[in-house]
Amino acid sequence: MTFRYARHTTDLNRIEKFYTEIVGLEKLGGFENHNRYDGLFLGYPNENWHLEFTTSMNKPNSKFDEKDMLVFYLNSEAEFKRIKKVINQKNILLENPKNPYWAENGILISDPDNFKVVFSMKQLMFNSRDKLTTLILNKGINNWSELIDFTQKLPYGRNENRQDFSLVMKENKGTCSSKHSFLKKVADLNHFDNVKLIIGMYRMNNLNTPKIEDTILKCGLDYIPEAHCYLKLNNQRIDITNAHADIENLIPDIIEEIEIEPEQVSTFKVDYHKNYLQNWIIKNEMKLKFEEIWEIREQCIKKLEQSDLHVKTF
């Protein structure tokens, strides 16, 4: 059975921006002038539910009260913090739910039509008994949210073997690649939905990465395309490279994103990055050769490795 929640509205653009930028849904499709209706579908691919919003010459005449609401469950404290940060950045007012349950177990806002939307937590418990999940359980980590928090707090450091995901736990450290691929692997083993491992190619410059300012500017470069790993949890970018990581600093400079599998963080990621750089050099008719730019990039990474505020490294 597939569930569709359908509602008439006056402004599809405002509704789309709200439910994609704040809630994190994706636009699945839409239609124009179908029996004089325009429409929009929002949700996640391959799920058995979605939202439909329509407009027409007829204005909405919906009747609802403050106890009518859509409830979206988040599966980790990291997602919850991310949602609250976006709400604050958009200057959206937090409201007081009439139902005391939601006052204790969620946050409430209104969408552009003044319909109520609640965000609440729903813990994902581990359900697999594979070796990796068993290792996590033996550490006293009982759910997905606790694992994300534990992994983010681990010191930054390269693991002996990036193909062995358990080393993040055994060596108590990890990089952007190993930490995020480890979490994605655990999510796959436990059949947690809407967890994506992403490589984001972004413009690494002195604004989003101040530690490299001297290195990059003296070479006459405005930026170097750099590859960074992070997760998308329910379509929200989440970076747990370290306790200070904030993907917001990079979003304006992201050039492209691709989804990968955990096993691709080693050879594939390096090859992808190098191929991108080589094409970037040709396209922009750079005076510096690939080997020279890669060396500059390595100097930048060494500076980051010497800092407590690592942005990333392979």
KOLTIRO-149079 format. One record per residue (C-alpha): residue number from 1; residue in three letters; x, y, z. Coordinates in nm, 2 decimals, always signed. Example, Ala and Ser with C-alpha at 12.3 -4.5 7.8 and 13.67 -1.06 7.14 Angstrom:
- vexro,kegu,c1,c2,c3
- 1,ALA,+1.23,-0.45,+0.78
- 2,SER,+1.37,-0.11,+0.71
//
This chain:
- vexro,kegu,c1,c2,c3
- 1,MET,+0.00,+0.00,+0.00
- 2,THR,+0.12,+0.35,-0.08
- 3,PHE,+0.02,+0.65,+0.12
- 4,ARG,-0.03,+1.00,-0.03
- 5,TYR,-0.12,+1.31,+0.17
- 6,ALA,-0.28,+1.56,-0.07
- 7,ARG,-0.35,+1.92,+0.01
- 8,HIS,-0.46,+2.23,-0.19
- 9,THR,-0.24,+2.54,-0.16
- 10,THR,-0.20,+2.89,-0.31
- 11,ASP,+0.18,+2.89,-0.37
- 12,LEU,+0.36,+2.58,-0.49
- 13,ASN,+0.70,+2.75,-0.50
- 14,ARG,+0.68,+2.85,-0.13
- 15,ILE,+0.56,+2.50,-0.03
- 16,GLU,+0.85,+2.34,-0.23
- 17,LYS,+1.11,+2.56,-0.07
- 18,PHE,+0.98,+2.49,+0.28
- 19,TYR,+0.96,+2.12,+0.25
- 20,THR,+1.29,+2.07,+0.06
- 21,GLU,+1.51,+2.33,+0.23
- 22,ILE,+1.38,+2.29,+0.59
- 23,VAL,+1.22,+1.95,+0.62
- 24,GLY,+1.46,+1.79,+0.37
- 25,LEU,+1.22,+1.62,+0.14
- 26,GLU,+1.30,+1.58,-0.23
- 27,LYS,+1.09,+1.69,-0.53
- 28,LEU,+0.97,+1.36,-0.68
- 29,GLY,+0.77,+1.51,-0.97
- 30,GLY,+0.48,+1.73,-1.06
- 31,PHE,+0.24,+1.83,-1.33
- 32,GLU,+0.09,+2.14,-1.49
- 33,ASN,-0.26,+2.22,-1.62
- 34,HIS,-0.39,+1.87,-1.55
- 35,ASN,-0.77,+1.93,-1.55
- 36,ARG,-0.67,+2.29,-1.47
- 37,TYR,-0.46,+2.18,-1.17
- 38,ASP,-0.09,+2.22,-1.11
- 39,GLY,+0.08,+1.99,-0.87
- 40,LEU,+0.39,+1.89,-0.68
- 41,PHE,+0.50,+1.56,-0.53
- 42,LEU,+0.75,+1.56,-0.23
- 43,GLY,+0.91,+1.28,-0.03
- 44,TYR,+1.20,+1.04,-0.07
- 45,PRO,+1.26,+0.81,-0.37
- 46,ASN,+1.15,+0.44,-0.33
- 47,GLU,+0.94,+0.51,-0.02
- 48,ASN,+0.58,+0.41,+0.00
- 49,TRP,+0.45,+0.76,+0.09
- 50,HIS,+0.47,+1.11,-0.04
- 51,LEU,+0.30,+1.45,-0.01
- 52,GLU,+0.10,+1.61,-0.29
- 53,PHE,+0.03,+1.98,-0.31
- 54,THR,-0.20,+2.13,-0.58
- 55,THR,-0.31,+2.47,-0.70
- 56,SER,-0.60,+2.58,-0.93
- 57,MET,-0.83,+2.87,-0.99
- 58,ASN,-1.02,+2.76,-0.67
- 59,LYS,-0.87,+2.89,-0.35
- 60,PRO,-0.81,+2.65,-0.06
- 61,ASN,-1.08,+2.63,+0.20
- 62,SER,-0.92,+2.39,+0.44
- 63,LYS,-1.03,+2.38,+0.80
- 64,PHE,-0.79,+2.28,+1.07
- 65,ASP,-0.69,+2.36,+1.42
- 66,GLU,-0.36,+2.37,+1.62
- 67,LYS,-0.38,+2.00,+1.68
- 68,ASP,-0.38,+1.91,+1.31
- 69,MET,-0.01,+1.85,+1.21
- 70,LEU,+0.24,+1.66,+1.01
- 71,VAL,+0.50,+1.48,+1.22
- 72,PHE,+0.85,+1.41,+1.09
- 73,TYR,+1.06,+1.17,+1.29
- 74,LEU,+1.44,+1.23,+1.29
- 75,ASN,+1.67,+0.94,+1.37
- 76,SER,+1.96,+1.11,+1.53
- 77,GLU,+2.06,+1.40,+1.75
- 78,ALA,+2.28,+1.52,+1.47
- 79,GLU,+1.97,+1.56,+1.24
- 80,PHE,+1.78,+1.73,+1.51
- 81,LYS,+2.05,+1.99,+1.57
- 82,ARG,+2.07,+2.04,+1.19
- 83,ILE,+1.70,+2.10,+1.16
- 84,LYS,+1.70,+2.35,+1.45
- 85,LYS,+1.99,+2.53,+1.30
- 86,VAL,+1.81,+2.57,+0.97
- 87,ILE,+1.49,+2.69,+1.14
- 88,ASN,+1.69,+2.95,+1.32
- 89,GLN,+1.87,+3.06,+1.01
- 90,LYS,+1.54,+3.10,+0.82
- 91,ASN,+1.40,+3.31,+1.12
- 92,ILE,+1.11,+3.07,+1.16
- 93,LEU,+0.93,+3.10,+1.49
- 94,LEU,+0.92,+2.80,+1.72
- 95,GLU,+0.57,+2.75,+1.85
- 96,ASN,+0.41,+2.60,+2.16
- 97,PRO,+0.22,+2.28,+2.08
- 98,LYS,-0.13,+2.25,+2.24
- 99,ASN,-0.07,+1.88,+2.30
- 100,PRO,+0.17,+1.85,+2.59
- 101,TYR,+0.32,+1.53,+2.44
- 102,TRP,+0.47,+1.73,+2.15
- 103,ALA,+0.58,+2.00,+2.38
- 104,GLU,+0.80,+1.74,+2.56
- 105,ASN,+0.90,+1.54,+2.26
- 106,GLY,+0.94,+1.77,+1.96
- 107,ILE,+0.95,+2.12,+1.82
- 108,LEU,+0.67,+2.28,+1.63
- 109,ILE,+0.67,+2.53,+1.34
- 110,SER,+0.42,+2.64,+1.07
- 111,ASP,+0.45,+2.58,+0.70
- 112,PRO,+0.36,+2.87,+0.45
- 113,ASP,-0.01,+2.78,+0.47
- 114,ASN,+0.01,+2.79,+0.85
- 115,PHE,-0.03,+2.41,+0.88
- 116,LYS,+0.16,+2.28,+1.18
- 117,VAL,+0.47,+2.07,+1.14
- 118,VAL,+0.64,+1.88,+1.42
- 119,PHE,+0.99,+1.73,+1.43
- 120,SER,+1.05,+1.46,+1.69
- 121,MET,+1.31,+1.19,+1.76
- 122,LYS,+1.26,+0.82,+1.69
- 123,GLN,+1.56,+0.61,+1.78
- 124,LEU,+1.69,+0.34,+1.54
- 125,MET,+1.79,+0.04,+1.73
- 126,PHE,+2.05,-0.20,+1.58
- 127,ASN,+1.89,-0.52,+1.44
- 128,SER,+2.19,-0.70,+1.28
- 129,ARG,+2.43,-0.94,+1.45
- 130,ASP,+2.71,-0.91,+1.21
- 131,LYS,+3.07,-0.86,+1.34
- 132,LEU,+3.08,-0.48,+1.29
- 133,THR,+2.75,-0.42,+1.47
- 134,THR,+2.84,-0.66,+1.75
- 135,LEU,+3.16,-0.47,+1.80
- 136,ILE,+2.96,-0.15,+1.84
- 137,LEU,+2.71,-0.31,+2.08
- 138,ASN,+3.00,-0.44,+2.29
- 139,LYS,+3.12,-0.08,+2.33
- 140,GLY,+2.79,+0.00,+2.50
- 141,ILE,+2.65,+0.19,+2.20
- 142,ASN,+2.28,+0.10,+2.17
- 143,ASN,+2.14,+0.30,+1.89
- 144,TRP,+2.21,+0.49,+1.57
- 145,SER,+2.21,+0.83,+1.73
- 146,GLU,+2.46,+0.73,+1.99
- 147,LEU,+2.69,+0.58,+1.73
- 148,ILE,+2.69,+0.90,+1.53
- 149,ASP,+2.77,+1.10,+1.84
- 150,PHE,+3.05,+0.86,+1.95
- 151,THR,+3.21,+0.86,+1.60
- 152,GLN,+3.21,+1.24,+1.58
- 153,LYS,+3.39,+1.27,+1.91
- 154,LEU,+3.67,+1.03,+1.80
- 155,PRO,+4.00,+1.19,+1.74
- 156,TYR,+4.10,+1.28,+1.38
- 157,GLY,+4.35,+1.04,+1.23
- 158,ARG,+4.42,+0.81,+0.94
- 159,ASN,+4.34,+0.44,+0.99
- 160,GLU,+4.59,+0.17,+0.91
- 161,ASN,+4.35,+0.02,+0.64
- 162,ARG,+4.06,+0.21,+0.50
- 163,GLN,+3.90,-0.11,+0.37
- 164,ASP,+3.86,-0.23,+0.73
- 165,PHE,+3.56,-0.03,+0.87
- 166,SER,+3.61,-0.18,+1.21
- 167,LEU,+3.93,+0.01,+1.26
- 168,VAL,+3.74,+0.33,+1.33
- 169,MET,+3.63,+0.16,+1.65
- 170,LYS,+3.94,-0.05,+1.72
- 171,GLU,+4.19,+0.24,+1.67
- 172,ASN,+3.95,+0.50,+1.81
- 173,LYS,+4.01,+0.75,+1.53
- 174,GLY,+3.92,+0.83,+1.17
- 175,THR,+3.91,+1.08,+0.88
- 176,CYS,+3.62,+1.22,+0.69
- 177,SER,+3.64,+0.92,+0.46
- 178,SER,+3.67,+0.64,+0.72
- 179,LYS,+3.42,+0.78,+0.97
- 180,HIS,+3.15,+0.84,+0.72
- 181,SER,+3.20,+0.52,+0.53
- 182,PHE,+3.20,+0.33,+0.86
- 183,LEU,+2.86,+0.48,+0.95
- 184,LYS,+2.72,+0.41,+0.60
- 185,LYS,+2.83,+0.05,+0.63
- 186,VAL,+2.66,+0.01,+0.96
- 187,ALA,+2.34,+0.17,+0.83
- 188,ASP,+2.34,-0.08,+0.53
- 189,LEU,+2.40,-0.38,+0.76
- 190,ASN,+2.11,-0.27,+0.98
- 191,HIS,+1.88,-0.17,+0.69
- 192,PHE,+1.85,+0.19,+0.80
- 193,ASP,+1.69,+0.39,+0.52
- 194,ASN,+1.78,+0.73,+0.37
- 195,VAL,+2.15,+0.72,+0.47
- 196,LYS,+2.37,+0.82,+0.18
- 197,LEU,+2.75,+0.85,+0.16
- 198,ILE,+2.85,+1.15,-0.04
- 199,ILE,+3.16,+1.29,-0.20
- 200,GLY,+3.13,+1.66,-0.24
- 201,MET,+3.37,+1.84,-0.47
- 202,TYR,+3.41,+2.19,-0.33
- 203,ARG,+3.63,+2.50,-0.38
- 204,MET,+3.88,+2.49,-0.10
- 205,ASN,+3.99,+2.85,-0.04
- 206,ASN,+4.11,+3.08,+0.23
- 207,LEU,+3.76,+3.17,+0.33
- 208,ASN,+3.62,+2.83,+0.41
- 209,THR,+3.96,+2.69,+0.51
- 210,PRO,+4.16,+2.98,+0.66
- 211,LYS,+4.46,+2.76,+0.76
- 212,ILE,+4.56,+2.73,+0.39
- 213,GLU,+4.56,+3.10,+0.31
- 214,ASP,+4.93,+3.15,+0.28
- 215,THR,+4.99,+2.83,+0.08
- 216,ILE,+4.72,+2.88,-0.18
- 217,LEU,+4.75,+3.26,-0.23
- 218,LYS,+5.12,+3.26,-0.29
- 219,CYS,+5.07,+3.01,-0.57
- 220,GLY,+4.83,+3.25,-0.74
- 221,LEU,+4.53,+3.03,-0.70
- 222,ASP,+4.18,+3.14,-0.58
- 223,TYR,+4.09,+2.79,-0.48
- 224,ILE,+4.17,+2.42,-0.54
- 225,PRO,+3.89,+2.17,-0.60
- 226,GLU,+3.89,+1.94,-0.30
- 227,ALA,+3.69,+1.62,-0.23
- 228,HIS,+3.52,+1.58,+0.10
- 229,CYS,+3.31,+1.29,+0.24
- 230,TYR,+3.00,+1.34,+0.45
- 231,LEU,+2.65,+1.19,+0.49
- 232,LYS,+2.30,+1.28,+0.38
- 233,LEU,+2.06,+1.17,+0.65
- 234,ASN,+1.70,+1.20,+0.53
- 235,ASN,+1.85,+1.44,+0.26
- 236,GLN,+2.02,+1.67,+0.52
- 237,ARG,+2.39,+1.71,+0.49
- 238,ILE,+2.57,+1.59,+0.81
- 239,ASP,+2.94,+1.62,+0.86
- 240,ILE,+3.08,+1.43,+1.16
- 241,THR,+3.45,+1.45,+1.07
- 242,ASN,+3.52,+1.60,+1.42
- 243,ALA,+3.34,+1.79,+1.69
- 244,HIS,+3.39,+2.12,+1.51
- 245,ALA,+3.28,+2.01,+1.17
- 246,ASP,+3.02,+2.23,+1.00
- 247,ILE,+2.91,+2.15,+0.65
- 248,GLU,+2.75,+2.49,+0.63
- 249,ASN,+3.09,+2.64,+0.58
- 250,LEU,+3.13,+2.44,+0.25
- 251,ILE,+2.78,+2.44,+0.10
- 252,PRO,+2.82,+2.77,-0.09
- 253,ASP,+3.14,+2.63,-0.25
- 254,ILE,+3.02,+2.28,-0.34
- 255,ILE,+3.07,+2.22,-0.71
- 256,GLU,+2.91,+1.88,-0.75
- 257,GLU,+2.81,+1.58,-0.54
- 258,ILE,+2.81,+1.21,-0.61
- 259,GLU,+2.68,+0.92,-0.40
- 260,ILE,+2.92,+0.63,-0.34
- 261,GLU,+2.93,+0.31,-0.15
- 262,PRO,+3.15,+0.26,+0.16
- 263,GLU,+3.40,+0.04,-0.04
- 264,GLN,+3.47,+0.33,-0.28
- 265,VAL,+3.63,+0.57,-0.03
- 266,SER,+3.98,+0.45,-0.10
- 267,THR,+4.09,+0.40,-0.46
- 268,PHE,+3.77,+0.53,-0.63
- 269,LYS,+3.77,+0.86,-0.43
- 270,VAL,+4.13,+0.93,-0.50
- 271,ASP,+4.09,+0.85,-0.87
- 272,TYR,+3.77,+1.06,-0.89
- 273,HIS,+3.95,+1.36,-0.73
- 274,LYS,+4.25,+1.34,-0.96
- 275,ASN,+4.04,+1.30,-1.27
- 276,TYR,+3.84,+1.60,-1.17
- 277,LEU,+4.15,+1.81,-1.11
- 278,GLN,+4.30,+1.71,-1.45
- 279,ASN,+3.98,+1.81,-1.63
- 280,TRP,+3.96,+2.14,-1.43
- 281,ILE,+4.32,+2.22,-1.53
- 282,ILE,+4.24,+2.17,-1.90
- 283,LYS,+3.91,+2.35,-1.89
- 284,ASN,+4.05,+2.66,-1.72
- 285,GLU,+4.38,+2.65,-1.92
- 286,MET,+4.58,+2.65,-1.60
- 287,LYS,+4.95,+2.74,-1.62
- 288,LEU,+5.04,+2.49,-1.34
- 289,LYS,+5.06,+2.12,-1.42
- 290,PHE,+4.86,+1.86,-1.24
- 291,GLU,+5.16,+1.74,-1.04
- 292,GLU,+5.23,+2.10,-0.92
- 293,ILE,+4.86,+2.16,-0.81
- 294,TRP,+4.85,+1.82,-0.64
- 295,GLU,+5.16,+1.91,-0.45
- 296,ILE,+5.01,+2.24,-0.34
- 297,ARG,+4.70,+2.05,-0.23
- 298,GLU,+4.92,+1.81,-0.02
- 299,GLN,+5.08,+2.11,+0.14
- 300,CYS,+4.74,+2.25,+0.23
- 301,ILE,+4.63,+1.91,+0.38
- 302,LYS,+4.95,+1.90,+0.59
- 303,LYS,+4.86,+2.23,+0.74
- 304,LEU,+4.51,+2.11,+0.82
- 305,GLU,+4.66,+1.79,+0.98
- 306,GLN,+4.86,+2.01,+1.22
- 307,SER,+4.55,+2.19,+1.33
- 308,ASP,+4.28,+2.07,+1.58
- 309,LEU,+4.02,+2.21,+1.34
- 310,HIS,+4.06,+1.96,+1.06
- 311,VAL,+3.84,+2.03,+0.76
- 312,LYS,+3.92,+1.70,+0.59
- 313,THR,+4.18,+1.48,+0.44
- 314,PHE,+4.18,+1.15,+0.25
//
